[in-house]
Amino acid sequence: MSVLSLFLGIFTFVELNCENFFDTQHDSLKQDQEYLAESTRHWNRHRYWEKLDHIGQEIISCGDNSTDWQLPDLVALCEVENDSVCDYLTKRSLLRNAGYEYLVTQSPDVRGIDVALLYSPVSFRVINRRDIRIPPLPGMRPTRDILYVSGELRCGDTLHVFVVHAPSRYGGERSTRPHRLLVADHLSTAIDSLRALHPQANILVAGDMNDPHDGHLPKRIEAVGLINVSAKAKGAHGARGTYKYQGRWESIDHIFVSPTLTGAFRSCIINDAPFLMEEDEIYGGKKPLRTYRGMRYHDGYSDHLPLVARFDFGD
């Protein structure tokens, strides 16, 4: 039996953008050449195995809440390339004895970027999954599917989880805003359909929205009645957001819950453990220790920090 969920009632959910978590094999249907051994990044098996263990270590560290320790029950991941990466992460990395299973999308993203959900079968029994395809607008590159998963908790309730990685702001926030709102519209439609069947559904939405908590996409999600429990999340070691851009902390990763979950919600923090951070030599303070600085390998973890939300669902 794994060491997951040893403390009855406490349920830990993590959201993490892994920063270009690619394997070393070329997919002829995707533009993944940047992460091959012969590329300018020189992405090879040694660096891939380092990345696997780094992400595993990062997830493990999210189980420390200063009073008790347990591995997270659910982990929503953004920027994973494929099933192979998830298989190696759960079966061959530092997480190999944790007992995690996983679900991952197969999106039309041109680079092959997907989202995934790691779960402990001890505390989350999968009932159903569906990938929500986002038909692109004219001139818009295909984006990531939304991963929907429903599962039974130990207390017998059903939890409905949506994992989202919205289009980036590359090219300008205003010009790319319709792309993110398109994702929000499809997500909202799925939530409305779910509530039509289950009015008291326990819903959790998480992912990299590429929008701050007061941005258009988060506001659209809140408009369907969800609550952003990560809006005020902070780290214990100076992080004021999950991502730092040109010296400014940004919270573009989010966790939303339905009102039915607010009674069970206990806390949401940013995991800025010291080993995940480095000195920001240009702008001062600290910043996430990422895998690459430009094209130079930096042997870090991710350019995003994890969000960690805890709930008490009883036993």
Secondary structure, DSSP 4 states (H G I P E B T S, - for coil): --SBT-STTEEEEEEEEEEEE--SS--TTS--GGGSTTSTT---HHHHHHHHHHHHHHHHHTTB-SS-B-B-SEEEEEEE--HHHHHHHHHTSTTTTS--EEEE-----TT--EEEEEE-TTTEEEEEEEEE--PPPTTPPP-PPEEEEEEEETTS-EEEEEEEEPPP-TT-HHHHHHHHHHHHHHHHHHHHHHHHH-TT-EEEEEEE-SS-TTSHHHHHHHTTT-EETTTT--BTTS-SSSEEETTEEE--EEEEE-GGGTTTEEEEEE---GGGEEE-TTTSSEEE--SEETTEE---S-SBPPEEEEEE---
